[in-house]
């Protein structure tokens, strides 16, 4: 992949390794994987897949991720830096030491020898493992950044590319510096008359001649210019150089070309080629855990199918939700979101039909050996259904694959499992997946398959809890009005009729719930609830009668209050008037008392919402209905018997009793309760889920 593609891939990796967030969710991740896999096909290379996935994902991610947009827009490299290095180096060479004193070449201490010496040290550092005191690493980190997220990943993976680019800049600057020195030598020699000489306190002419002859030998050999005799060029105290510097300038320029210009130029070309190659073929390792978990395309050497050799003959058995009958072809039990598959493979007949005792030539002629070799390459483990004490096929030891045994009996010794243990808990068959993971040393395919199974079971439980909570909330908030028969009738018959209507509504709701639950769980759907066993707590003929919520009778309140008010008022008026009201005070008092009592009763009914009589289910009914609904779910979803479901649910519901009792008692006590069922369903989900998980053997929520 190219550098730009690698930057996009690493930006996406940084966001995904941070975990699901508002920027990038788990569903977004799965969507990007599916889109990329569909786009590139089943035979695409890992590089092509991750590039396509990053391209698709960033179309959705970048509009949400302003920081990611800024990071992609920021560059740590510009080609103009090479041009700048050339200009700065050349100008530095031109402006370097003007060969010692004005218009004099000091043969022992010009800037040429400093530049040559420095470059020789650099070449030694490149060829030999010399300590650099962290200078090289500091130059490589330059421009990469050390922030969290994509910048940190980029700094980790782009070190080689950055090193090549830094080397290109430095080599280009060094070559330009040498070129500037050479140009300076000749440009000044054209317009100025330079003289050569030397001075030294410790060296004599012979030593200087030997040293310069050795240092300038390559240049002298290449140009054919002999190193002049240095004895006449020695300058005494207060003296001045008199010999021409022309041959020395040629020798020094050639030495710079050989020691600086040529090697630095070649090194710059090599660094530029490496940087260009790395930018076009970015070395991003794709064999890490993050990339391998994306999709089977990222594991070309590891098959996407995890094959288990199936050795079992038990009718009516299902594994991971798939019925397993007689196998004649591979059966896919589970597919992960990343494309891994868990398959059961039938055992070849050549193996299953081997005689218990073979003929005398069996040790030298075993036709089944070729089948064993083929199976050893194809299957990862053996899934064996056995009984206590039953012998295993002898060829299993020759196969050399781990065996996970499920014992169809009352007990099993580890590492074998009881056949019934595989689906204990709300995470059905979680123990089977853990046993396979232990046998296969945490195979990454099985890890992803187990994660997919856990997520599906969690979603299945959540969907079931939503259905249970919705149904229970509708039952709890059901109301049935009682017909108004007037003030003189008792209304018992009407209340009983309302209770019967409420009971029929409960029966209809439970029947509909059974059908909905069967559809949700993938069972044969039917409007006949008899096909879906109803545990005893849901027998509507056994539940207590519905509670009657009566309104305050305004007429009766007015009559009673009028009589009492009239008597009291009349008595008071007669006493005060000496009996002259002749009962008028009583009549007025009765009217005023009746009106006041009727108004108060009317206001109370409005506040309470009991403007009419109705019946509803009370806590004595809702408790067994709750237990029955949960038991039905455990029976249909997990295959428990009604007795086992009730036994497991009893302590689990006891732990949630206080929460549920509060919810029942805080329901609205009015006939008109629109919207109450929806609100109650939301609050019911948590205690119902906690009770189910506890009853099914899972961790408390």
VMD Tcl script that draws the C-alpha trace (Angstrom):
set ca {
  {0.00 0.00 0.00}
  {1.06 3.59 -0.45}
  {1.97 6.01 2.29}
  {-1.35 7.83 1.96}
  {-3.27 4.57 2.15}
  {-1.27 3.53 5.23}
  {-2.11 6.82 6.95}
  {-5.81 6.19 6.39}
  {-5.54 2.61 7.61}
  {-3.70 3.69 10.76}
  {-6.21 6.44 11.48}
  {-9.00 3.87 11.37}
  {-6.97 1.47 13.53}
  {-6.43 4.18 16.13}
  {-10.16 4.88 16.35}
  {-11.08 1.19 16.53}
  {-8.49 0.27 19.14}
  {-9.89 3.03 21.35}
  {-13.10 0.98 21.59}
  {-16.66 1.77 20.49}
  {-17.60 5.43 20.79}
  {-19.93 8.01 19.34}
  {-17.43 8.49 16.51}
  {-17.17 4.83 15.56}
  {-19.41 2.11 16.94}
  {-19.21 -1.68 16.78}
  {-21.95 -1.66 14.15}
  {-19.92 0.82 12.07}
  {-16.95 -1.53 12.29}
  {-18.99 -4.52 11.10}
  {-20.52 -2.43 8.32}
  {-17.10 -1.37 7.02}
  {-15.89 -4.98 7.07}
  {-18.90 -6.22 5.12}
  {-18.66 -3.43 2.56}
  {-14.95 -4.01 1.98}
  {-15.31 -7.80 1.74}
  {-18.09 -7.43 -0.82}
  {-16.05 -4.92 -2.80}
  {-12.75 -6.84 -3.05}
  {-14.06 -10.42 -3.27}
  {-12.94 -13.64 -1.63}
  {-9.51 -13.83 -3.29}
  {-8.24 -10.36 -2.41}
  {-4.90 -9.85 -0.69}
  {-4.78 -8.57 2.90}
  {-3.35 -5.24 1.72}
  {-6.15 -4.70 -0.75}
  {-8.79 -5.56 1.83}
  {-7.52 -3.21 4.56}
  {-7.11 -0.35 2.07}
  {-10.64 -0.85 0.73}
  {-11.99 -1.08 4.27}
  {-10.25 2.13 5.35}
  {-11.53 3.93 2.27}
  {-15.11 2.87 2.95}
  {-14.89 3.48 6.70}
  {-13.45 6.99 6.47}
  {-16.33 8.07 4.27}
  {-18.48 7.61 7.35}
  {-15.92 8.41 10.06}
  {-14.28 11.63 8.84}
  {-17.45 13.78 8.81}
  {-17.71 12.99 12.55}
  {-13.99 13.19 13.36}
  {-12.58 16.71 13.07}
  {-9.31 15.67 14.76}
  {-8.87 12.86 12.25}
  {-9.40 15.29 9.37}
  {-6.70 17.59 10.75}
  {-4.25 14.73 11.21}
  {-4.74 13.46 7.67}
  {-4.26 16.97 6.31}
  {-1.03 17.48 8.26}
  {2.12 16.19 6.55}
  {5.46 15.44 8.14}
  {7.34 15.62 4.84}
  {7.61 18.01 1.90}
  {9.83 17.55 -1.15}
  {10.76 21.24 -0.92}
  {12.88 20.39 2.11}
  {15.44 18.72 -0.20}
  {15.68 21.87 -2.32}
  {16.05 23.96 0.82}
  {18.86 21.68 2.06}
  {20.68 22.04 -1.27}
  {20.44 25.83 -1.21}
  {21.49 26.16 2.44}
  {24.39 23.75 1.98}
  {25.69 25.41 -1.17}
  {25.47 28.91 0.31}
  {27.19 27.64 3.46}
  {30.01 26.24 1.39}
  {30.44 29.49 -0.49}
  {30.47 31.49 2.73}
  {32.84 29.11 4.57}
  {36.30 30.00 5.78}
  {38.04 31.84 2.97}
  {41.03 29.50 3.03}
  {42.71 31.08 6.07}
  {44.29 34.50 5.88}
  {43.17 36.79 3.06}
  {44.40 35.53 -0.30}
  {46.53 32.82 1.31}
  {46.01 29.08 1.38}
  {47.15 27.55 4.66}
  {48.02 24.03 3.54}
  {47.51 22.55 7.00}
  {44.31 24.21 8.22}
  {41.81 25.05 5.47}
  {38.03 24.39 5.77}
  {38.51 21.58 3.27}
  {40.12 19.28 5.82}
  {37.36 19.92 8.41}
  {34.69 18.98 5.89}
  {36.58 15.89 4.76}
  {37.16 14.76 8.34}
  {33.51 15.19 9.30}
  {32.34 13.19 6.30}
  {34.76 10.38 7.06}
  {33.31 10.18 10.59}
  {29.78 10.01 9.11}
  {30.78 7.19 6.74}
  {32.29 5.27 9.62}
  {29.08 5.72 11.63}
  {27.05 4.42 8.70}
  {29.25 1.37 8.16}
  {30.07 0.52 11.75}
  {27.76 0.13 14.79}
  {29.15 3.23 16.46}
  {27.19 4.89 19.30}
  {25.20 7.91 18.13}
  {24.02 9.06 21.59}
  {20.40 8.98 20.38}
  {21.06 11.53 17.65}
  {19.88 9.25 14.87}
  {16.66 8.33 16.70}
  {15.99 11.99 17.45}
  {16.32 12.87 13.77}
  {14.02 10.00 12.81}
  {11.36 11.14 15.30}
  {11.54 14.63 13.85}
  {8.31 15.29 12.02}
  {6.53 12.13 13.18}
  {4.90 13.47 16.36}
  {4.35 11.69 19.64}
  {0.68 12.32 20.36}
  {-1.82 9.66 21.24}
  {-3.94 7.96 18.61}
  {-2.98 7.99 14.93}
  {0.17 10.06 15.45}
  {1.57 7.47 17.86}
  {0.79 4.63 15.45}
  {2.32 6.58 12.58}
  {5.48 7.23 14.58}
  {5.70 3.52 15.29}
  {5.32 2.33 11.69}
  {6.83 5.19 9.66}
  {10.28 5.16 11.26}
  {11.96 3.54 8.24}
  {10.37 5.97 5.83}
  {11.23 8.94 7.99}
  {14.82 7.71 8.39}
  {15.22 7.52 4.61}
  {13.86 11.04 4.20}
  {16.05 12.49 6.93}
  {19.05 10.78 5.33}
  {18.09 12.28 1.96}
  {18.00 15.80 3.42}
  {21.30 15.41 5.29}
  {23.18 13.80 2.41}
  {21.87 16.42 -0.02}
  {22.94 19.23 2.34}
  {26.41 17.70 2.81}
  {26.89 17.25 -0.93}
  {25.78 20.83 -1.53}
  {28.18 22.05 1.15}
  {31.07 20.32 -0.62}
  {29.93 21.75 -3.94}
  {29.82 25.22 -2.37}
  {33.37 24.85 -1.08}
  {34.65 23.80 -4.52}
  {32.81 26.63 -6.20}
  {34.18 29.07 -3.64}
  {37.72 27.90 -4.28}
  {37.53 28.47 -8.02}
  {35.41 31.60 -7.93}
  {37.84 33.34 -5.59}
  {40.78 32.03 -7.58}
  {39.43 33.68 -10.71}
  {39.38 37.17 -9.28}
  {42.05 36.99 -6.58}
  {45.70 35.93 -6.56}
  {45.98 33.23 -3.88}
  {49.36 32.19 -2.50}
  {50.11 28.92 -0.68}
  {52.15 28.34 2.46}
  {52.21 26.64 5.83}
  {53.33 27.20 9.39}
  {53.81 24.80 12.27}
  {55.50 24.74 15.65}
  {55.86 20.95 15.92}
  {56.05 19.68 12.30}
  {59.00 19.96 9.98}
  {58.90 20.03 6.17}
  {59.40 16.27 5.82}
  {56.43 15.44 8.06}
  {54.20 17.93 6.29}
  {55.28 16.60 2.89}
  {54.51 13.03 3.94}
  {51.09 13.93 5.41}
  {49.93 16.01 2.44}
  {51.25 13.43 0.00}
  {49.18 10.74 1.71}
  {46.00 12.82 2.01}
  {46.16 14.19 -1.52}
  {47.31 10.96 -3.18}
  {43.89 10.05 -4.65}
  {43.42 13.52 -6.07}
  {47.00 13.59 -7.37}
  {46.56 10.21 -9.06}
  {43.25 11.21 -10.62}
  {44.32 14.63 -11.89}
  {47.94 13.81 -12.68}
  {49.09 16.79 -10.62}
  {52.04 16.10 -8.38}
  {52.00 17.32 -4.82}
  {54.44 20.25 -4.87}
  {57.45 20.38 -2.56}
  {56.36 22.03 0.65}
  {59.83 22.97 1.98}
  {60.03 26.24 0.05}
  {56.46 27.10 1.12}
  {57.17 27.30 4.82}
  {56.43 30.77 6.16}
  {58.58 32.15 8.91}
  {57.46 34.56 11.64}
  {56.28 37.78 10.07}
  {56.74 36.35 6.56}
  {54.23 35.98 3.77}
  {53.39 33.26 1.22}
  {54.89 33.78 -2.24}
  {54.17 30.53 -4.21}
  {51.05 30.24 -6.36}
  {48.14 28.22 -4.88}
  {46.72 26.99 -8.21}
  {47.95 23.33 -7.97}
  {46.79 23.13 -4.37}
  {43.32 24.43 -5.28}
  {43.01 21.70 -7.94}
  {44.11 19.03 -5.49}
  {41.78 20.25 -2.74}
  {38.79 20.52 -5.10}
  {39.39 16.99 -6.37}
  {39.71 15.71 -2.80}
  {36.38 17.32 -1.92}
  {34.78 15.73 -4.95}
  {36.11 12.29 -4.04}
  {35.48 12.47 -0.30}
  {32.26 14.49 -0.19}
  {30.53 15.23 -3.47}
  {30.58 11.74 -4.99}
  {29.77 9.58 -1.90}
  {27.24 12.04 -0.49}
  {25.56 12.36 -3.83}
  {25.32 8.59 -4.17}
  {24.01 8.29 -0.62}
  {21.42 10.98 -1.31}
  {20.27 9.14 -4.45}
  {20.06 5.88 -2.49}
  {18.11 7.52 0.34}
  {15.76 9.15 -2.15}
  {15.17 5.82 -3.89}
  {14.50 4.11 -0.56}
  {12.13 6.86 0.56}
  {10.23 6.72 -2.72}
  {10.02 2.94 -2.59}
  {8.82 2.94 1.02}
  {6.25 5.63 0.23}
  {4.89 3.54 -2.64}
  {5.13 0.21 -0.76}
  {4.63 1.18 2.86}
  {5.87 -1.59 5.21}
  {2.78 -1.90 7.40}
  {2.76 -5.31 9.16}
  {-0.64 -6.97 8.83}
  {0.01 -10.03 10.97}
  {-0.93 -8.30 14.23}
  {-3.92 -9.20 16.40}
  {-5.88 -6.15 15.29}
  {-5.63 -6.88 11.58}
  {-6.08 -10.64 11.89}
  {-9.33 -10.08 13.78}
  {-10.86 -8.02 10.97}
  {-11.67 -10.80 8.51}
  {-10.42 -14.20 7.31}
  {-8.92 -12.42 4.29}
  {-6.32 -11.09 6.72}
  {-5.20 -14.65 7.50}
  {-4.36 -16.15 4.11}
  {-2.34 -18.92 5.73}
  {-5.07 -19.81 8.23}
  {-8.30 -21.33 6.84}
  {-11.47 -19.48 7.73}
  {-13.15 -22.82 8.50}
  {-12.42 -24.34 11.91}
  {-13.29 -28.00 11.31}
  {-14.27 -30.40 14.12}
  {-14.37 -34.12 13.40}
  {-17.79 -35.32 14.59}
  {-17.95 -38.66 16.35}
  {-21.42 -38.98 17.79}
  {-24.63 -40.86 17.29}
  {-27.29 -39.32 19.49}
  {-30.69 -38.50 17.94}
  {-32.37 -35.22 18.75}
  {-29.11 -33.44 19.64}
  {-28.49 -29.82 18.72}
  {-25.25 -27.85 18.98}
  {-25.13 -24.06 18.98}
  {-28.73 -23.95 17.86}
  {-28.20 -26.33 14.90}
  {-29.84 -29.79 14.90}
  {-27.21 -32.48 14.37}
  {-28.42 -35.66 12.78}
  {-26.49 -38.25 10.78}
  {-23.75 -36.32 8.99}
  {-22.85 -36.98 5.38}
  {-21.37 -33.56 4.62}
  {-19.82 -30.74 6.66}
  {-22.36 -28.86 8.81}
  {-21.77 -25.20 9.66}
  {-22.64 -24.58 13.30}
  {-21.63 -20.93 13.62}
  {-20.30 -18.02 11.58}
  {-18.55 -15.08 13.15}
  {-19.05 -11.49 12.10}
  {-15.49 -11.58 10.72}
  {-16.21 -14.55 8.43}
  {-14.87 -17.49 10.48}
  {-16.88 -20.71 10.41}
  {-17.18 -23.56 12.90}
  {-18.04 -26.78 11.08}
  {-18.71 -30.40 12.00}
  {-17.14 -32.91 9.63}
  {-18.34 -36.51 9.37}
  {-15.80 -39.23 10.00}
  {-14.75 -41.10 6.84}
  {-16.34 -44.55 6.54}
  {-12.88 -46.08 6.02}
  {-12.07 -45.17 9.62}
  {-15.39 -46.04 11.21}
  {-15.58 -49.48 9.59}
  {-12.16 -50.75 10.68}
  {-12.36 -54.19 12.33}
  {-11.57 -54.39 16.00}
  {-8.92 -57.04 15.30}
  {-7.25 -56.79 11.94}
  {-5.54 -59.54 9.96}
  {-1.92 -60.50 10.51}
  {-0.73 -58.16 7.78}
  {-2.53 -55.11 9.23}
  {0.64 -53.54 10.73}
  {2.17 -53.35 7.22}
  {-0.92 -52.43 5.22}
  {-3.29 -49.79 6.58}
  {-5.52 -48.21 3.94}
  {-6.95 -45.87 6.58}
  {-3.58 -44.20 7.10}
  {-4.14 -41.96 4.09}
  {-7.49 -40.86 5.57}
  {-5.78 -40.05 8.87}
  {-3.16 -37.96 7.13}
  {-5.83 -36.07 5.21}
  {-7.90 -35.50 8.35}
  {-4.83 -34.35 10.29}
  {-4.40 -31.56 7.73}
  {-8.10 -30.63 7.62}
  {-9.53 -30.84 11.14}
  {-8.43 -28.92 14.22}
  {-10.04 -31.10 16.92}
  {-12.41 -34.00 17.52}
  {-15.85 -33.64 19.14}
  {-16.73 -37.00 20.67}
  {-20.11 -38.00 22.11}
  {-19.49 -40.93 24.43}
  {-20.90 -42.75 27.44}
  {-19.23 -43.47 30.80}
  {-16.60 -46.17 30.42}
  {-16.97 -46.48 26.65}
  {-13.65 -47.10 24.84}
  {-12.44 -44.60 22.28}
  {-11.47 -45.58 18.74}
  {-7.81 -46.58 18.63}
  {-7.10 -44.44 15.58}
  {-7.86 -41.25 17.58}
  {-4.40 -41.46 19.16}
  {-2.84 -41.76 15.70}
  {-4.82 -38.79 14.42}
  {-2.95 -36.50 16.79}
  {-5.71 -33.94 17.29}
  {-7.17 -32.80 20.65}
  {-10.39 -34.51 21.66}
  {-13.27 -32.73 23.40}
  {-15.50 -35.39 24.96}
  {-19.16 -34.89 25.88}
  {-20.27 -37.69 28.18}
  {-23.90 -38.70 27.92}
  {-24.28 -39.69 31.54}
  {-24.80 -38.41 35.08}
  {-21.19 -37.32 35.58}
  {-17.90 -36.75 33.79}
  {-14.36 -36.14 34.95}
  {-12.55 -33.06 33.62}
  {-11.54 -32.23 30.99}
  {-14.56 -34.12 29.67}
  {-17.98 -32.46 30.00}
  {-21.38 -33.88 30.66}
  {-23.48 -33.61 27.53}
  {-26.13 -31.65 29.42}
  {-23.57 -29.18 30.78}
  {-22.84 -27.66 27.40}
  {-25.98 -25.48 27.46}
  {-26.14 -24.48 31.12}
  {-26.69 -20.78 31.74}
  {-28.22 -18.03 29.64}
  {-25.15 -18.28 27.37}
  {-26.20 -21.63 25.94}
  {-23.30 -24.05 25.28}
  {-20.79 -21.59 26.64}
  {-18.99 -24.42 28.42}
  {-18.58 -26.27 25.14}
  {-16.95 -23.24 23.53}
  {-14.65 -22.79 26.53}
  {-13.64 -26.45 26.36}
  {-12.85 -26.10 22.67}
  {-10.82 -22.94 23.34}
  {-8.78 -24.76 25.99}
  {-8.18 -27.72 23.68}
  {-7.15 -25.50 20.75}
  {-4.94 -23.19 22.83}
  {-7.16 -20.14 22.26}
  {-7.26 -20.40 18.48}
  {-8.02 -16.83 17.25}
  {-10.80 -18.15 15.01}
  {-12.54 -19.77 17.96}
  {-12.07 -16.63 20.03}
  {-13.93 -14.62 17.40}
  {-16.58 -17.31 17.01}
  {-17.16 -17.37 20.78}
  {-17.45 -13.58 20.84}
  {-20.04 -13.72 18.07}
  {-22.00 -16.42 19.90}
  {-21.95 -14.43 23.13}
  {-23.19 -11.31 21.35}
  {-25.99 -13.24 19.66}
  {-27.08 -14.87 22.91}
  {-27.03 -11.49 24.64}
  {-29.15 -10.01 21.85}
  {-31.50 -13.01 22.05}
  {-31.89 -12.56 25.81}
  {-32.42 -8.82 25.43}
  {-35.10 -9.35 22.78}
  {-36.85 -11.91 24.98}
  {-36.74 -9.57 27.99}
  {-38.25 -6.77 25.89}
  {-41.13 -9.04 24.87}
  {-41.66 -10.21 28.44}
  {-41.61 -6.67 29.82}
  {-44.03 -5.38 27.16}
  {-46.47 -8.22 27.80}
  {-46.30 -7.93 31.58}
  {-46.71 -4.13 31.42}
  {-49.84 -4.48 29.27}
  {-51.28 -6.99 31.74}
  {-50.45 -4.77 34.72}
  {-52.00 -1.69 33.10}
  {-55.12 -3.42 31.78}
  {-58.43 -1.82 32.88}
  {-61.99 -3.00 32.48}
  {-64.84 -0.55 33.21}
  {-67.72 -1.61 35.45}
  {-71.15 -0.66 34.11}
  {-73.00 2.04 36.07}
  {-76.33 0.62 37.40}
  {-77.52 3.58 39.47}
  {-77.40 4.45 43.11}
  {-79.87 1.89 44.41}
  {-78.41 -1.29 42.81}
  {-75.42 -3.09 44.36}
  {-73.49 -3.51 41.06}
  {-72.05 -6.89 42.04}
  {-73.12 -8.57 38.84}
  {-71.62 -5.80 36.74}
  {-68.30 -5.96 38.66}
  {-68.17 -9.72 38.18}
  {-68.82 -9.30 34.45}
  {-65.98 -6.79 34.26}
  {-63.68 -9.25 36.05}
  {-64.57 -11.95 33.55}
  {-63.85 -9.59 30.66}
  {-60.49 -8.72 32.24}
  {-59.69 -12.43 32.63}
  {-60.54 -13.12 28.99}
  {-58.27 -10.24 28.03}
  {-55.48 -11.82 30.08}
  {-55.99 -15.16 28.33}
  {-55.85 -13.47 24.91}
  {-52.72 -11.52 25.85}
  {-50.97 -14.68 27.07}
  {-51.91 -16.58 23.93}
  {-50.62 -13.77 21.73}
  {-47.46 -13.61 23.84}
  {-46.86 -17.32 23.28}
  {-47.11 -16.87 19.53}
  {-44.85 -13.81 19.54}
  {-42.29 -15.54 21.74}
  {-42.23 -18.63 19.53}
  {-41.65 -16.45 16.47}
  {-38.90 -14.56 18.25}
  {-37.13 -17.78 19.22}
  {-37.50 -19.34 15.79}
  {-40.00 -21.99 16.91}
  {-42.96 -23.02 14.76}
  {-45.36 -20.08 15.07}
  {-49.04 -20.80 15.69}
  {-52.00 -18.89 16.95}
  {-52.79 -21.92 19.11}
  {-51.04 -21.30 22.39}
  {-51.44 -24.97 23.29}
  {-48.43 -25.72 21.09}
  {-46.33 -23.63 23.48}
  {-46.65 -25.06 27.01}
  {-48.07 -22.62 29.56}
  {-46.62 -23.17 33.05}
  {-49.03 -23.47 35.93}
  {-48.70 -19.89 37.25}
  {-50.29 -18.66 34.02}
  {-53.49 -20.68 34.48}
  {-55.97 -17.80 34.50}
  {-58.64 -19.92 36.18}
  {-56.41 -20.24 39.26}
  {-55.49 -16.59 39.75}
  {-57.30 -14.47 42.37}
  {-60.06 -12.14 41.37}
  {-59.24 -8.74 39.94}
  {-59.26 -5.76 42.28}
  {-62.17 -3.31 42.04}
  {-61.34 0.40 41.90}
  {-64.53 2.29 42.83}
  {-65.22 5.93 42.29}
  {-66.66 8.09 45.08}
  {-70.48 8.22 44.54}
  {-71.25 11.93 44.21}
  {-75.04 11.53 44.68}
  {-74.75 9.37 47.73}
  {-72.17 11.74 49.21}
  {-74.53 14.66 48.57}
  {-77.49 12.81 50.21}
  {-75.57 11.87 53.36}
  {-73.91 15.26 53.67}
  {-77.23 17.04 53.05}
  {-79.00 15.13 55.82}
  {-76.22 15.73 58.30}
  {-75.71 19.35 57.28}
  {-79.44 20.09 57.34}
  {-79.90 18.63 60.79}
  {-77.01 20.51 62.26}
  {-77.88 23.80 60.55}
  {-81.60 23.55 61.46}
  {-80.81 22.76 65.05}
  {-78.49 25.75 65.27}
  {-80.98 28.09 63.58}
  {-83.84 27.00 65.81}
  {-81.74 27.53 68.90}
  {-80.67 30.99 67.84}
  {-84.16 32.07 66.70}
  {-86.04 30.49 69.55}
  {-87.78 27.97 67.25}
  {-89.17 30.61 64.84}
  {-87.54 29.14 61.62}
  {-90.12 26.34 61.57}
  {-87.52 23.92 59.94}
  {-86.37 26.38 57.26}
  {-82.85 26.35 58.61}
  {-82.74 22.58 58.22}
  {-83.80 22.78 54.55}
  {-81.23 25.46 53.73}
  {-78.52 23.54 55.60}
  {-79.38 20.35 53.74}
  {-79.10 22.07 50.34}
  {-75.80 23.71 51.19}
  {-74.33 20.49 52.64}
  {-75.42 18.42 49.63}
  {-73.92 20.86 47.13}
  {-70.64 21.03 49.06}
  {-70.35 17.25 49.43}
  {-71.15 16.61 45.77}
  {-68.52 19.12 44.70}
  {-65.91 17.61 46.99}
  {-66.65 14.08 45.74}
  {-66.46 15.27 42.14}
  {-63.08 16.91 42.76}
  {-61.74 13.81 44.46}
  {-62.77 11.62 41.52}
  {-61.10 13.97 39.09}
  {-57.88 13.99 41.09}
  {-57.85 10.22 41.54}
  {-58.97 9.49 38.01}
  {-61.76 7.31 39.33}
  {-64.53 9.08 37.51}
  {-65.90 5.59 36.84}
  {-65.65 2.15 38.45}
  {-63.14 -0.32 36.94}
  {-61.31 -3.56 37.72}
  {-57.56 -4.20 37.30}
  {-55.03 -6.83 38.30}
  {-53.57 -6.48 41.78}
  {-50.20 -7.61 43.14}
  {-51.62 -11.01 44.11}
  {-52.26 -11.67 40.43}
  {-49.20 -9.95 38.92}
  {-46.70 -11.96 41.01}
  {-47.74 -15.40 39.62}
  {-48.20 -13.91 36.14}
  {-44.61 -12.62 36.26}
  {-43.31 -16.01 37.38}
  {-45.33 -17.74 34.68}
  {-44.07 -15.50 31.89}
  {-40.45 -16.01 32.91}
  {-40.99 -19.75 33.26}
  {-42.51 -19.91 29.79}
  {-39.45 -18.12 28.36}
  {-37.07 -20.50 30.14}
  {-39.04 -23.50 28.84}
  {-39.19 -22.35 25.22}
  {-35.80 -20.63 24.94}
  {-33.60 -23.00 26.95}
  {-35.42 -26.32 26.92}
  {-36.00 -26.51 30.67}
  {-38.92 -28.45 32.05}
  {-41.69 -26.36 33.68}
  {-40.76 -27.80 37.07}
  {-37.06 -26.96 36.65}
  {-37.94 -23.48 35.40}
  {-40.11 -22.73 38.44}
  {-37.49 -24.16 40.80}
  {-34.76 -21.93 39.37}
  {-36.94 -18.83 39.16}
  {-38.21 -18.90 42.74}
  {-35.01 -17.59 44.42}
  {-34.25 -15.31 41.47}
  {-37.65 -13.61 41.71}
  {-37.31 -13.37 45.49}
  {-34.19 -11.24 44.94}
  {-36.23 -8.87 42.72}
  {-39.39 -8.92 44.86}
  {-38.88 -5.50 46.44}
  {-38.29 -3.83 43.07}
  {-41.31 -5.45 41.44}
  {-43.56 -4.71 44.42}
  {-42.63 -1.04 44.21}
  {-43.45 -0.97 40.51}
  {-46.88 -2.59 41.09}
  {-47.76 -0.20 43.91}
  {-46.70 2.93 42.05}
  {-48.94 2.28 39.04}
  {-51.47 4.96 38.19}
  {-54.77 4.38 40.02}
  {-56.99 5.80 37.33}
  {-59.00 4.35 34.51}
  {-57.49 6.56 31.85}
  {-53.80 5.47 31.86}
  {-52.65 6.03 28.28}
  {-48.89 5.59 27.90}
  {-48.43 3.92 31.28}
  {-47.75 0.46 29.80}
  {-44.89 1.74 27.63}
  {-43.26 3.54 30.56}
  {-43.72 0.57 32.89}
  {-42.18 -1.81 30.31}
  {-38.95 0.19 30.28}
  {-38.57 -0.04 34.06}
  {-39.43 -3.76 34.08}
  {-36.60 -4.81 31.77}
  {-33.78 -4.62 34.28}
  {-35.33 -6.70 37.10}
  {-36.71 -9.26 34.63}
  {-33.32 -9.66 32.93}
  {-31.55 -9.95 36.29}
  {-33.99 -12.63 37.44}
  {-33.58 -14.63 34.22}
  {-29.79 -14.49 34.19}
  {-29.62 -15.53 37.85}
  {-32.08 -18.36 37.31}
  {-30.20 -19.60 34.24}
  {-26.86 -19.69 36.00}
  {-25.28 -16.52 34.65}
  {-23.68 -13.59 36.50}
  {-25.90 -11.09 38.27}
  {-26.74 -7.99 36.22}
}
mol new
graphics top color blue
foreach p $ca { graphics top sphere $p radius 0.5 }
foreach p [lrange $ca 0 end-1] q [lrange $ca 1 end] { graphics top cylinder $p $q radius 0.2 }
display resetview
